[in-house]
Amino acid sequence: MPDFAASTGPHRAELVVHCYRLLGSVHEAEDLVQETMLRAWRAWERYDSTRASIRTWLYRIATNACLTALEGRARRPLPTGLGGPSEDPLQRLVPAFDVPWLQPLPDDPAAVTAARSGVRLAFVAAMQLLPPRQRAVLVLRDVLDFSAAEVADLLGTTTASVNSALQRARSGVAGVSADELTESGEEVIDDYVRAFEEADVDALVALLTDEVVLEMPPVPLWYRGRDDYARFMARVFEMRGTRWQLQRTHANGQPAFAAYCWDGSDFHLHTLQVFSIADGRVAHTVVFQDPAVFEVFGLAPVLTR
């Protein structure tokens, strides 16, 4: 019998990404992979390599563990999934911590592999609208390229049922691609960082698409269009000051940065901002202000002067 740790360890990272796609939470994904490995260890002596590869066997355990965890659980949305845009950028910002918000996934752009496809925020958010089994079928078929017969075996169902679920799932996320990256947007984000650190609203607006979207979980509000984006950013600089320091990073295969604002003695962590780029401009900004997200990304709470 091969060594358990040596055989299963190389698959752990991709299993975390797989569970994240289904659950929308990094913390929960890591917990479910721990449970997957425990279940696999208990069943290790019964594992039959003639029936399935170790990778397929682990995906079966992980997927079914996720489906069990999702039973009766509320979906993880972004504010855009809760209703229409706000028309008042000066509206009072009240966090809704009772909502289980979708979390971003830390990502190293130099190490993007096939295992990290299908993790763009828009795609993961769209999947949250699907019933759990449809999510699983969509990921296993369209992202991981398992055959319909393999998915049927993984989920303990029929090929016809898998094909039907896949058709419904594709309709449910119509218009949202699972492709990993459309545009890297490094140049426009460089310009955005400079404009932000200079608190230059006009320069920021010049980098936006006409129908740009701005949302900021855990505040259940979002805005569409350059004018409202500009008014909101002007409000941010008025409230938090015009002295900022930004640290570039990546999330979900997309450009991102951590924003720190000056309080008179130090730069304090304010938000993690994740960007989607289209036609060389910022098309969507998701601004996370959640301590749980900061922890996942290992962001320092304070940058000393």
C-alpha positions in Angstrom: 0.0 0.0 0.0 1.5 3.4 -1.0 2.2 6.0 1.7 -1.0 8.0 2.5 0.7 11.4 3.0 2.9 11.1 0.0 0.0 10.0 -2.2 -2.6 12.6 -1.1 -0.4 15.6 -0.1 0.2 16.8 -3.7 -3.6 17.2 -4.2 -4.3 19.3 -1.1 -3.9 22.7 -2.7 -6.2 22.1 -5.6 -8.8 20.5 -3.3 -8.9 23.8 -1.3 -9.6 25.7 -4.5 -12.2 23.2 -5.5 -14.0 23.5 -2.1 -13.7 27.2 -2.3 -15.5 27.3 -5.7 -18.4 25.4 -4.1 -18.5 27.1 -0.7 -17.4 30.7 -1.5 -15.3 30.7 1.8 -11.6 30.1 2.2 -11.9 29.2 5.9 -14.7 26.7 5.2 -12.8 25.3 2.2 -9.8 24.6 4.3 -11.9 23.0 7.0 -13.6 20.7 4.4 -10.2 19.7 3.0 -9.2 18.7 6.5 -12.3 16.6 6.8 -11.7 15.1 3.3 -8.2 14.0 4.3 -9.5 12.5 7.6 -12.2 10.6 5.7 -9.6 9.4 3.1 -7.2 8.3 5.8 -9.9 6.2 7.5 -10.8 4.6 4.2 -7.2 4.3 2.9 -7.0 0.5 3.3 -10.1 0.1 1.2 -8.9 2.4 -1.6 -8.9 0.5 -4.9 -6.6 2.1 -7.5 -8.2 0.0 -10.3 -11.5 1.8 -9.9 -10.3 5.4 -9.7 -7.1 7.5 -9.4 -6.2 8.9 -6.1 -7.1 12.4 -7.4 -10.5 11.3 -8.6 -11.1 9.5 -5.3 -10.2 12.6 -3.3 -12.5 14.7 -5.4 -15.3 12.4 -4.8 -14.8 12.6 -1.0 -14.3 16.4 -1.1 -17.3 17.1 -3.3 -19.7 15.1 -1.2 -18.3 16.6 2.0 -19.1 20.1 0.5 -22.6 19.1 -0.6 -23.3 17.8 3.0 -21.9 21.1 4.4 -24.1 23.1 2.1 -27.4 21.4 3.2 -29.7 24.1 4.6 -27.0 26.7 4.4 -27.5 30.2 3.0 -25.6 31.1 -0.1 -22.6 33.5 0.0 -23.5 36.6 -2.1 -21.8 39.8 -3.1 -24.0 43.0 -2.8 -24.7 42.8 -6.5 -26.5 39.6 -5.9 -29.0 41.1 -3.4 -30.8 43.6 -5.6 -30.4 46.7 -7.8 -27.7 49.5 -7.4 -28.0 52.3 -4.9 -28.7 55.7 -6.4 -27.2 57.7 -3.4 -23.4 57.5 -3.1 -23.7 59.5 0.1 -26.0 57.0 1.8 -25.1 55.9 5.3 -22.8 52.8 5.2 -24.1 50.1 7.6 -22.3 46.8 7.5 -24.5 43.6 7.5 -22.3 41.2 9.3 -25.2 38.7 9.5 -24.9 38.0 5.8 -22.4 35.2 5.0 -20.5 37.2 2.3 -18.5 35.7 -0.5 -14.8 35.8 0.3 -11.9 36.4 -2.1 -9.2 33.8 -2.6 -5.5 34.7 -2.2 -3.6 34.0 -5.4 -0.1 34.1 -6.7 -0.1 35.1 -10.4 3.2 33.4 -10.9 1.7 30.1 -9.8 -1.7 30.1 -11.6 -2.3 26.6 -12.7 -5.2 24.6 -14.2 -6.3 24.0 -10.6 -7.0 27.7 -10.2 -9.2 28.2 -13.2 -12.8 29.0 -12.6 -12.2 31.2 -9.5 -12.9 34.7 -10.8 -15.1 36.5 -8.3 -17.9 37.0 -10.8 -18.0 33.3 -11.7 -17.9 32.1 -8.0 -20.6 34.7 -7.1 -22.8 33.5 -10.0 -22.4 29.9 -8.9 -23.8 30.9 -5.5 -27.2 31.4 -7.2 -27.2 27.7 -8.2 -28.4 24.8 -6.1 -25.4 23.0 -4.6 -25.5 19.9 -6.8 -25.7 22.1 -9.9 -22.6 23.9 -8.7 -20.8 20.7 -8.2 -21.7 19.4 -11.7 -20.7 22.7 -13.3 -17.3 22.8 -11.7 -16.5 19.1 -12.2 -17.6 19.2 -15.9 -16.7 22.7 -17.2 -13.8 23.6 -14.9 -12.1 20.3 -14.1 -13.1 18.5 -17.3 -14.3 15.3 -15.7 -16.5 13.3 -18.1 -20.3 13.0 -17.5 -19.8 9.4 -16.5 -17.0 10.3 -14.0 -19.2 12.9 -12.5 -22.1 10.5 -12.2 -19.9 8.1 -10.4 -18.5 10.8 -8.1 -22.0 12.0 -7.1 -23.7 8.6 -7.1 -26.2 9.5 -9.8 -26.8 8.8 -13.6 -25.2 10.3 -16.6 -28.5 11.6 -17.8 -29.0 13.4 -14.4 -25.6 14.9 -14.7 -26.2 16.2 -18.2 -29.6 17.7 -17.1 -28.0 19.4 -14.1 -25.2 20.8 -16.3 -27.6 22.3 -18.8 -29.5 24.0 -16.0 -26.3 25.2 -14.3 -25.0 26.7 -17.5 -28.3 28.6 -18.0 -28.0 29.8 -14.4 -24.6 31.4 -15.0 -25.2 32.5 -18.6 -22.9 35.4 -19.5 -20.4 34.7 -16.8 -17.3 33.0 -18.0 -15.3 30.5 -15.9 -12.1 31.5 -17.8 -9.4 32.4 -15.4 -8.2 35.7 -16.8 -9.5 38.1 -19.4 -7.0 41.0 -19.0 -4.3 41.2 -16.4 -4.7 45.0 -16.3 -1.4 45.6 -14.6 -0.8 48.9 -16.4 -4.2 50.4 -15.6 -3.9 49.2 -11.9 -0.5 50.9 -11.7 -2.2 54.1 -12.8 -5.1 53.5 -10.4 -2.7 53.0 -7.5 -1.0 56.3 -8.3 -4.3 58.2 -8.5 -5.6 56.6 -5.3 -2.4 57.5 -3.3 -2.7 61.0 -4.6 -6.5 61.1 -3.8 -7.1 62.3 -7.3 -10.7 61.5 -8.1 -10.6 62.8 -11.6 -7.6 60.6 -12.4 -9.4 57.6 -11.0 -12.6 58.3 -13.0 -10.5 58.5 -16.2 -9.5 54.8 -15.7 -13.1 53.5 -15.4 -15.5 52.1 -17.9 -18.8 53.9 -18.3 -20.8 51.2 -16.6 -18.2 50.4 -13.9 -19.5 48.7 -10.8 -18.4 49.4 -7.2 -19.4 47.2 -4.3 -18.2 46.9 -0.7 -19.1 43.9 1.4 -20.1 43.7 4.3 -22.0 46.9 3.3 -25.0 45.6 1.3 -24.8 48.5 -1.2 -23.4 48.8 -4.7 -23.1 51.5 -7.4 -23.0 51.6 -11.2 -21.5 54.2 -13.4 -18.6 56.6 -13.3 -20.5 59.5 -11.7 -21.6 57.6 -8.6 -18.1 56.0 -8.4 -16.6 59.4 -8.4 -18.9 60.8 -5.7 -18.3 57.8 -3.5 -14.5 58.1 -3.8 -14.7 61.8 -3.0 -16.6 60.9 0.1 -14.0 58.3 1.1 -11.2 60.8 0.8 -13.2 63.4 2.7 -13.9 60.9 5.5 -10.6 59.1 5.7 -8.1 61.7 4.5 -6.0 62.0 1.4 -2.9 60.1 2.6 -2.8 56.5 1.7 -0.4 53.7 1.1 -1.3 50.7 -1.1 0.2 47.2 -1.3 -0.3 45.3 -4.6 -1.5 41.7 -4.4 -3.7 39.3 -6.4 -7.0 37.6 -5.6 -9.0 35.1 -7.6 -6.5 35.5 -10.5 -7.3 39.2 -10.6 -5.3 42.4 -9.7 -5.9 43.6 -6.1 -4.4 45.8 -3.5 -4.6 46.4 0.3 -5.4 50.0 1.1 -3.9 51.6 4.3 -5.1 55.1 5.4 -3.1 57.5 7.6 -4.4 58.3 11.1 -1.7 60.8 12.1 0.9 58.3 13.3 0.6 55.1 11.3 -1.1 53.7 8.2 -4.0 51.4 9.3 -5.5 48.7 7.1 -8.7 49.9 5.6 -9.8 47.6 2.8 -8.8 44.9 0.3 -9.8 45.9 -3.2 -10.2 43.4 -6.1 -10.5 44.6 -9.8 -11.9 43.3 -13.0 -10.5 44.9 -16.2 -12.2 45.3 -19.6 -10.8 47.0 -22.6 -7.9 48.4 -20.6 -10.2 50.0 -17.9 -11.5 49.1 -14.5 -14.9 47.5 -15.0 -15.6 46.2 -11.5 -14.2 46.9 -8.1 -15.0 44.8 -5.0 -13.9 46.4 -1.8 -13.7 44.1 1.2 -13.7 45.5 4.7 -13.8 42.3 6.7 -11.3 41.2 9.3 -11.8 37.6 8.3 -10.7 38.4 4.7 -7.7 40.4 6.0 -6.7 37.3 8.0 -6.9 35.0 5.0 -4.6 37.3 3.1 -2.2 37.7 6.0 -2.4 41.5 5.8 -0.6 43.5 8.5 -3.1 45.7 10.5 -0.6 48.6 10.6 2.2 49.8 8.4 4.6 51.8 10.6 6.0 55.1 9.3 
